[in-house]
Amino acid sequence: MASDSMHALLSVTLAGCFVRGTSVTESGLTVSTNTLPGEIILFFKTDSNTGRECLGITGENLKACDCLVLYAKENNRAEIACFLELKGKKLEVAVKQVINTFRHAKMLIEKEVEREQHPYITWKVCICMQGQAPRNEQKSRDELKDIFGPHVRIKHGVKHYKELGSFFRG
């Protein structure tokens, strides 16, 4: 039986890789946000054996982004799935990981979430990097924008990114 929301599906399907709280640290970077009244923000560690298995990312050399973050408001059908990657360097690798995770997550959602809910789902991506912007950043940004439209955020030179919530709400 199909789930009526992405929230319901992910809470069960990705329960084994649920991260308590609204913060994650990877590669020396931390991304965090606060939850405002009436909001639901859930972090799932997709770059783990459990996460990859739950999303059907199997086989050699298939990588997943670090996290899938779900944002929703209580009593509202709109849902945001944000693919979060924290990288020291190598933006092009981050982009490949995000796109691979997106493709697998989208197949899962299309198969397991009721079709009436699909128009209420927004896909976003946030990549945080320690280093400066690479020379080929525009190519990577364009590749992401072809899939995610205007819902792309790439941050450089950050150790702690605290504005993920504003990216969801904006």
C-alpha positions in Angstrom: 0.0 0.0 0.0 1.4 3.4 -1.0 2.2 6.0 1.7 0.2 9.2 1.7 3.3 11.3 2.2 7.1 11.2 1.8 7.4 11.8 5.5 5.5 8.6 6.3 7.5 6.6 3.8 10.9 7.9 4.8 10.2 7.5 8.6 9.7 3.8 8.0 12.0 3.0 5.0 15.0 5.0 6.3 14.4 4.5 10.0 17.7 2.6 10.3 19.7 5.7 9.3 17.7 8.4 11.1 19.9 11.0 12.8 18.6 12.4 16.1 18.5 16.2 16.2 18.9 18.7 13.4 22.7 18.7 12.9 25.2 16.5 11.0 29.0 16.5 10.8 31.1 15.0 8.1 34.5 15.8 6.6 35.2 18.4 9.2 32.0 20.3 8.3 28.8 20.8 10.3 25.4 21.7 9.0 22.7 22.5 11.4 19.3 24.2 11.7 16.7 25.0 14.2 13.1 23.8 14.0 10.4 26.4 14.3 7.0 25.6 15.8 4.9 23.5 13.4 7.9 22.3 11.4 9.2 18.8 10.9 12.9 18.5 10.0 14.4 15.0 9.8 17.9 14.0 8.9 18.7 10.6 7.4 22.3 9.4 6.9 22.1 8.0 3.3 25.9 7.5 3.0 25.9 4.4 5.1 25.3 0.7 4.3 21.8 0.9 5.7 21.0 4.1 3.8 22.3 2.9 0.5 20.5 -0.5 0.9 17.2 1.3 1.8 17.4 3.4 -1.3 18.5 0.6 -3.6 21.9 2.0 -4.2 23.8 -1.3 -4.6 26.8 -2.3 -6.6 30.4 -1.3 -6.8 31.3 2.3 -7.0 27.8 3.5 -6.4 27.9 6.4 -4.0 25.3 8.3 -2.0 25.3 11.8 -0.7 25.8 12.2 3.0 22.2 12.9 4.0 18.6 13.2 2.9 16.9 15.9 4.9 13.1 16.0 5.0 11.3 19.3 5.7 7.6 19.7 6.2 5.1 21.7 8.1 2.4 20.1 10.2 -1.1 20.1 8.5 0.5 21.0 5.1 0.9 18.7 2.2 4.1 20.4 0.9 7.3 18.5 1.5 10.9 19.2 0.7 13.5 16.5 0.2 17.0 18.1 0.4 20.1 16.1 -0.6 23.0 17.3 1.6 26.6 16.7 0.8 29.5 17.9 3.0 32.8 17.8 1.1 36.3 18.9 1.8 37.0 19.3 -2.0 36.0 17.8 -5.3 32.7 19.4 -6.2 32.3 17.2 -9.2 32.3 14.1 -7.0 29.7 15.7 -4.7 27.5 16.4 -7.7 27.7 12.7 -8.8 26.8 11.5 -5.3 23.8 13.9 -5.1 22.5 13.0 -8.5 22.8 9.3 -7.9 21.0 9.6 -4.5 18.3 11.7 -6.1 17.6 9.2 -8.9 17.2 6.4 -6.4 15.2 8.4 -3.9 12.9 9.7 -6.7 12.3 6.1 -8.0 11.4 5.1 -4.4 9.0 8.0 -3.9 7.3 7.5 -7.3 6.8 3.9 -6.5 5.8 4.1 -2.8 4.1 7.5 -2.3 0.6 8.1 -3.6 0.6 9.9 -6.9 -1.6 12.7 -5.6 1.2 13.8 -3.3 3.9 14.0 -6.0 3.1 17.7 -7.0 3.6 18.7 -3.4 7.2 17.4 -3.3 10.1 19.8 -3.9 13.6 18.5 -4.5 16.5 20.6 -3.3 20.3 20.2 -3.0 22.8 21.7 -0.6 26.5 21.1 -0.9 28.9 22.6 1.7 32.7 22.6 1.0 35.6 23.6 3.1 37.7 24.9 0.3 37.3 27.8 -2.1 35.1 27.6 -5.3 36.7 25.4 -7.9 37.3 26.8 -11.4 34.6 24.5 -12.9 31.9 25.3 -10.4 29.6 26.8 -13.0 29.5 23.5 -14.9 28.6 21.6 -11.8 26.0 24.2 -10.8 24.4 24.0 -14.2 24.3 20.3 -14.0 22.4 20.5 -10.7 20.1 23.3 -11.9 19.1 21.1 -14.9 17.6 18.7 -12.3 16.7 20.8 -9.3 16.0 24.2 -11.0 16.6 27.1 -8.7 16.8 24.9 -5.6 20.6 24.6 -5.5 22.8 25.9 -2.8 26.6 25.5 -2.9 28.6 27.0 0.0 32.4 27.3 0.1 34.8 28.0 2.9 32.4 27.1 5.7 33.1 24.9 8.8 29.6 25.3 10.2 26.6 26.1 8.0 23.7 27.2 10.1 21.3 28.4 7.4 19.8 25.2 6.1 16.4 26.1 7.6 16.3 29.4 5.7 17.0 27.4 2.5 13.9 25.3 3.2 11.7 28.2 4.2 12.8 30.6 1.4 
